[in-house]
Structures are given as structure tokens and as C-alpha cells.
């Protein structure tokens, strides 16, 4: 009888090690997926840069065409700045950077599925049932955020910051790295922010958030939303409003989700 606790301890230790081993392989497969897609993006340099990354610099960009069709007052027919590279390895470094960002964005559904596959066995059957479709909805929200950032916020930021002049004597020649960082950071930031409903769902499940709590601090959330909008967007009111509106909408949707989670747990 004295040896039984030692055997139980060893089994628990092995189970913990197996748990870490499982996590390690989930991370390895996720990294391989991101790396593989990054390599594909790296090889297809012309499409990734000329069509996607540098698209918002083209006056024929979809967003600018829509703006012109709405009103001539907001029509953008020229992007008055040139891109330049001032570092010896600048173009190669930015090529790698953009390829990795592309790999992360495209691989997000698979990476989230890998992480969910690791977490899912630890949930109760009832919790797993209510979390059905989380991979799809999370991927959909992330993709929606990235597209919103790329087609709405990034073009406005590029046009405003690229054309802003303190004096006509100063011409804008934008560094390539600065342009890439602007487009990538805005797109990724919007993708992450659009995950708010999913985050609210899980916080409600663990009891950290309630609908009453979110309604009580709605005004505080609005202030935080405006601050986030100011950080993500260039310093003009129109861009901040365009970002703030979907964030406010997502917050209201999150309240509804939180209420639905509590009702399902109460059996209503």
C-alpha cells in the first residue's frame, strides 16, 4: 500500500508532461503553418506588394473609387507622396516582414483551431456544446477586422498622413518601412479588436464579466473606444469616427452575447 501514492504521483507527473508535449506540438504545427504561408507570400512578391500592400497608394484603389462615386468632394485622385528606401537592406527586410504578417493573417483560422484543440479537452461537455462554432466565428471576426482596417482605415491614414504638409516647401518622401508598418499595424490591430465578442463570451463563462457590468461601464467603454480609435487611426476626426462606430457596435453585441451566455447557464 505504501507504493501506491508514488505510482499515482508518477502518473500525474507523466500526464502533466504529456500535456506540455501536446502544447508543444500544437505550437510547432502553428509555427509551420505560419512559416509555410509566409514562404508562399515571399515567393509571390509581385502580387503581395504591387496588388495588396501598395494597393492603398494607388488612386484606382477600391476605397477611393467608392469615395469618388459617392461625392466629388471626398474623391481622391492622387496620392501626393513617393515611397523611398534609405537602408541598404531595407527592401529585403520589409519583404520578410510583410511575408510574416501575411503568414500570420492567412494562418489565423488554423492557428486558432490548434489552440482550441488544446483547450477543448479541458472543458466540460456542456461548455464544449455552447462553444460550438467558436473557430468559425473567431476567424470571421478577425478577417472582418483585417479587411475593415485595410479597406477603410489604412487608405484614410495613408492619404491624410501622406498628403499632410506643414509647408509647401516641404515635400513628402515616405520611408518604405514606415508605410509597411502603418498598413500592417492598422490591419492587425483592427483584426484583434474585432475579437471583442469572442473575448466577452469566454470572460462571461468564467464569471469575470456580466451584462450588468458592461452596461454600467458603457460610458467608460466609449471613452476607451475613442482612445483606441485615436491610436489606430491618423489624427483626424473622420477616421476616428469610422473606427469608433464598429467598436461601439461590437460592444453592444458583446452585451447581448454576455446576456445569452448567462441565460443558457441558468437554463432559461
C-alpha positions as CSV (number, residue, x, y, z in Angstrom):
1,X,0.0,0.0,0.0
2,X,2.9,2.3,0.6
3,X,3.9,2.3,-3.1
4,X,0.5,3.4,-4.4
5,X,1.0,7.1,-3.8
6,X,4.3,7.0,-5.6
7,X,2.7,5.4,-8.6
8,X,-0.2,7.9,-8.6
9,X,2.4,10.8,-8.3
10,X,4.3,9.4,-11.3
11,X,1.1,9.0,-13.3
12,X,0.1,12.6,-12.6
13,X,3.6,13.8,-13.5
14,X,3.5,11.9,-16.8
15,X,0.1,13.3,-17.5
16,X,1.4,16.8,-17.0
17,X,4.4,16.1,-19.2
18,X,2.1,14.7,-21.9
19,X,0.1,17.9,-21.5
20,X,3.2,20.0,-22.2
21,X,4.1,17.8,-25.1
22,X,0.7,18.2,-26.6
23,X,1.0,22.0,-26.3
24,X,4.5,21.9,-27.9
25,X,3.2,20.1,-30.9
26,X,0.2,22.5,-31.3
27,X,2.7,25.4,-31.3
28,X,5.0,23.6,-33.7
29,X,2.2,22.9,-36.2
30,X,1.0,26.5,-35.9
31,X,4.5,27.8,-36.5
32,X,4.9,25.6,-39.5
33,X,1.6,26.8,-41.0
34,X,2.6,30.5,-40.5
35,X,6.1,29.8,-41.9
36,X,4.8,27.9,-44.9
37,X,2.3,30.6,-45.8
38,X,5.0,33.3,-45.2
39,X,7.2,31.5,-47.7
40,X,4.4,31.4,-50.2
41,X,3.9,35.1,-49.7
42,X,7.6,35.8,-50.0
43,X,7.8,33.9,-53.3
44,X,4.8,35.8,-54.7
45,X,6.4,39.2,-54.2
46,X,4.8,41.0,-57.1
47,X,1.2,40.1,-56.1
48,X,1.7,40.7,-52.4
49,X,3.3,44.1,-52.8
50,X,2.0,45.6,-56.1
51,X,-1.6,44.4,-55.6
52,X,-2.1,44.2,-51.9
53,X,0.4,46.1,-49.8
54,X,0.9,49.0,-52.2
55,X,-2.8,49.0,-53.3
56,X,-3.9,51.8,-51.0
57,X,-1.2,54.0,-52.6
58,X,-2.9,53.6,-56.0
59,X,-5.6,56.2,-56.9
60,X,-7.5,53.3,-58.5
61,X,-7.8,51.5,-55.2
62,X,-11.4,50.2,-54.5
63,X,-11.9,52.5,-51.5
64,X,-11.0,55.6,-53.5
65,X,-13.3,54.6,-56.4
66,X,-16.2,54.2,-54.0
67,X,-15.5,57.6,-52.4
68,X,-15.4,59.2,-55.8
69,X,-18.7,57.5,-56.7
70,X,-20.3,59.0,-53.5
71,X,-19.2,62.6,-53.9
72,X,-16.6,64.6,-55.8
73,X,-15.8,66.4,-52.5
74,X,-14.3,63.3,-51.0
75,X,-12.9,61.9,-54.2
76,X,-9.2,61.0,-54.1
77,X,-7.5,61.1,-57.5
78,X,-3.9,61.5,-56.4
79,X,-1.6,60.3,-53.6
80,X,0.9,63.1,-53.3
81,X,3.9,61.3,-51.9
82,X,6.6,58.9,-53.1
83,X,8.0,55.9,-51.3
84,X,11.7,55.6,-50.8
85,X,14.2,53.2,-49.3
86,X,17.1,54.7,-47.3
87,X,18.6,51.5,-45.9
88,X,20.8,49.0,-47.7
89,X,18.8,46.0,-46.5
90,X,15.5,48.0,-46.2
91,X,13.6,46.4,-49.1
92,X,14.7,42.9,-48.2
93,X,13.9,43.4,-44.5
94,X,10.4,44.7,-45.4
95,X,9.9,41.9,-47.8
96,X,10.5,39.4,-44.9
97,X,8.4,41.5,-42.5
98,X,5.4,41.7,-44.9
99,X,5.6,38.0,-45.7
100,X,5.5,37.1,-42.0
101,X,2.5,39.4,-41.4
102,X,0.7,37.8,-44.4
103,X,1.5,34.3,-43.0
104,X,0.0,35.2,-39.6
105,X,-3.2,36.7,-41.1
106,X,-3.8,33.8,-43.5
107,X,-2.9,31.1,-41.0
108,X,-5.1,32.7,-38.2
109,X,-8.0,30.2,-38.6
110,X,-5.7,27.2,-38.4
111,X,-3.7,28.6,-35.5
112,X,-6.8,29.4,-33.6
113,X,-8.1,25.9,-34.3
114,X,-4.8,24.4,-33.0
115,X,-5.1,26.4,-29.8
116,X,-8.8,25.5,-29.4
117,X,-7.9,21.8,-29.9
118,X,-5.6,22.1,-27.0
119,X,-8.1,23.9,-24.7
120,X,-11.2,21.9,-25.7
121,X,-10.4,18.7,-23.9
122,X,-10.2,20.6,-20.6
123,X,-13.8,21.8,-20.9
124,X,-17.0,20.1,-19.7
125,X,-19.3,18.6,-22.3
126,X,-21.8,21.3,-21.7
127,X,-19.2,24.1,-22.1
128,X,-18.0,22.5,-25.4
129,X,-21.5,22.3,-26.7
130,X,-22.1,26.1,-26.1
131,X,-18.7,26.9,-27.6
132,X,-19.5,25.2,-30.9
133,X,-18.5,27.2,-33.9
134,X,-16.0,29.3,-32.0
135,X,-13.3,28.7,-34.5
136,X,-15.5,29.9,-37.4
137,X,-16.8,33.0,-35.6
138,X,-13.4,33.9,-34.3
139,X,-11.9,33.6,-37.8
140,X,-14.8,35.5,-39.3
141,X,-14.4,38.4,-36.9
142,X,-10.6,38.5,-37.3
143,X,-10.9,38.6,-41.1
144,X,-13.7,41.2,-40.9
145,X,-11.4,43.4,-38.8
146,X,-8.4,43.0,-41.1
147,X,-10.5,43.9,-44.1
148,X,-12.0,46.8,-42.4
149,X,-8.6,48.1,-41.4
150,X,-7.2,47.5,-44.8
151,X,-10.0,48.9,-46.9
152,X,-11.3,51.7,-44.6
153,X,-8.7,52.9,-42.1
154,X,-5.4,52.3,-43.9
155,X,-6.4,54.2,-47.1
156,X,-7.6,57.2,-45.0
157,X,-4.5,57.1,-42.9
158,X,-2.2,56.9,-45.9
159,X,-4.0,59.7,-47.7
160,X,-4.1,62.0,-44.7
161,X,-0.6,61.4,-43.4
162,X,0.9,61.2,-46.8
163,X,-0.6,64.4,-48.1
164,X,-0.2,66.5,-44.9
165,X,2.2,69.4,-45.2
166,X,3.3,72.0,-42.6
167,X,4.6,74.0,-45.6
168,X,4.6,73.7,-49.4
169,X,8.3,74.0,-49.2
170,X,8.5,70.5,-47.6
171,X,7.8,67.6,-49.8
172,X,6.7,64.2,-48.5
173,X,9.0,61.3,-49.3
174,X,7.8,58.4,-47.1
175,X,10.2,55.7,-45.9
176,X,9.2,52.2,-47.1
177,X,9.4,50.8,-43.6
178,X,7.1,53.5,-42.2
179,X,4.5,52.8,-44.9
180,X,4.6,49.0,-44.4
181,X,4.3,49.4,-40.6
182,X,1.3,51.7,-40.9
183,X,-0.6,49.3,-43.2
184,X,0.3,46.2,-41.2
185,X,-0.3,47.6,-37.7
186,X,-3.7,49.1,-38.7
187,X,-4.9,45.9,-40.3
188,X,-3.7,43.6,-37.5
189,X,-5.0,46.0,-34.7
190,X,-8.5,46.1,-36.3
191,X,-8.4,42.3,-36.6
192,X,-7.6,41.9,-32.9
193,X,-10.1,44.5,-31.8
194,X,-12.9,42.7,-33.7
195,X,-12.4,39.7,-31.4
196,X,-14.2,41.5,-28.6
197,X,-17.4,39.4,-28.8
198,X,-15.3,36.2,-28.5
199,X,-13.4,37.5,-25.6
200,X,-16.6,38.6,-23.9
201,X,-18.1,35.2,-24.3
202,X,-15.2,33.4,-22.5
203,X,-15.0,36.1,-19.8
204,X,-18.7,35.7,-19.1
205,X,-18.3,31.9,-19.0
206,X,-15.6,32.2,-16.2
207,X,-17.7,34.8,-14.4
208,X,-15.5,37.8,-14.9
209,X,-18.0,39.8,-17.0
210,X,-21.8,40.2,-16.7
211,X,-24.2,42.2,-18.9
212,X,-25.0,44.4,-15.9
213,X,-21.3,45.2,-15.5
214,X,-20.9,46.0,-19.2
215,X,-24.0,48.3,-19.2
216,X,-22.8,50.0,-16.0
217,X,-19.4,50.8,-17.6
218,X,-20.7,51.6,-21.1
219,X,-19.7,55.3,-20.8
220,X,-16.2,54.2,-19.7
221,X,-16.0,51.8,-22.6
222,X,-17.0,54.6,-25.0
223,X,-14.1,56.7,-23.8
224,X,-11.7,53.7,-24.2
225,X,-13.1,53.2,-27.7
226,X,-12.3,56.8,-28.7
227,X,-8.8,56.4,-27.3
228,X,-8.3,53.2,-29.2
229,X,-9.6,54.9,-32.3
230,X,-7.2,57.7,-31.9
231,X,-4.3,55.3,-31.5
232,X,-5.2,53.1,-34.5
233,X,-6.1,55.9,-36.9
234,X,-4.4,59.1,-38.1
235,X,-5.2,62.3,-36.1
236,X,-8.4,63.3,-38.0
237,X,-11.9,63.1,-36.7
238,X,-13.5,61.3,-39.6
239,X,-11.1,58.3,-39.4
240,X,-11.6,58.1,-35.6
241,X,-15.4,58.0,-36.0
242,X,-15.1,55.3,-38.7
243,X,-13.2,53.1,-36.3
244,X,-15.3,54.0,-33.2
245,X,-18.6,53.2,-34.7
246,X,-17.9,49.4,-35.3
247,X,-16.2,49.2,-31.9
248,X,-19.3,50.6,-30.2
249,X,-21.5,48.2,-32.2
250,X,-19.2,45.3,-31.2
251,X,-19.5,46.4,-27.6
252,X,-23.3,46.3,-27.8
253,X,-23.2,42.9,-29.5
254,X,-20.9,41.7,-26.7
255,X,-23.5,42.8,-24.1
256,X,-26.1,40.7,-25.9
257,X,-23.7,37.7,-26.1
258,X,-22.9,38.0,-22.3
259,X,-26.7,38.0,-21.6
260,X,-27.2,35.0,-23.8
261,X,-24.4,33.1,-22.0
262,X,-25.9,33.8,-18.6
263,X,-29.4,32.7,-19.7
264,X,-28.1,29.5,-21.1
265,X,-26.3,28.7,-17.8
266,X,-29.4,29.5,-15.8
267,X,-31.4,27.2,-18.1
268,X,-33.8,30.0,-19.2
